[in-house]
């Protein structure tokens, strides 16, 4: 099969032939763009302008290997070991979630609302470190810290900080049972905690359910806000007066979480829709 991929144009033909029974065409097109950028190191415009560009046999074999993994519904980000997030390269593996567009939107919101910010930021449940690192790069006057229960995730986050020349302090801690001595006062807390209820498992795609870490995804049906409540409890100890909370949320939880934040003495509680019109972000300011 590798011999059939001799030019950039052949990549699309191969992917369509091999993957059309599994993925919709727009997703296959996205795979093609990622492969051209990551494997061949060509910009998308080069591929459009020069579809007859020759590909080495070694690169052709690599692309075929990627295609075989895609047939197993393995996420392309895990196959390649990296993804793009806010124009940064972030390494990912099975110990961390793959960053989603709504996570990028939340990060963009924080950057836009806190230009020239010089305070401290805590990323709760940092995973690959994508949020913390992006904030450190784009808010260079800030002091950024991130924590996660998974040491493997922290190791990867530290690698990503080095890769992107970002100054971030990472450490391990349990969001549900935090040791307060590990934390210092902070001005902003941001988190993308687990928020998919177990009953929603049945509607998840195989590439998520079979490959992404379940501990970073799921919450029990009878306590869907458990991680948010834990972070709010932690914030009662470490978030400064007038400090801000930013959460990525399950689109069904906006009202419940708004009520919880108001009861917890937060003001200016606002649920924000993502680009698809779904309630995926919530922000609030601490009163005291």
Secondary structure, 3 states (H helix, E strand, C coil): CHHHCCEHHHHHHHHHHHHCCCCCHHHHHHHHHHHHHHCCCCCHHHHHHCCCCECCHHHHHHHHHHHHHHHCCCCHHHHHCEEEECCEEEECCCCCCCCCHHHHHHHHHHHHHCCCCCCEEEEECCCCCHHHHHHHHHCCCCEEEEEECCHHHHHHHHHHHHHCCCCEEEEECCCCCCCHHHCCCEEEEEECCCCEEHHHHHHCCHHHHCCCCHHHCEECHHHCCHHHHHHHHHHHHHEEEEEEEEEECCCCCHHHHHHHHHHCCEEEEEEEECCCCCEEEEEEEECC
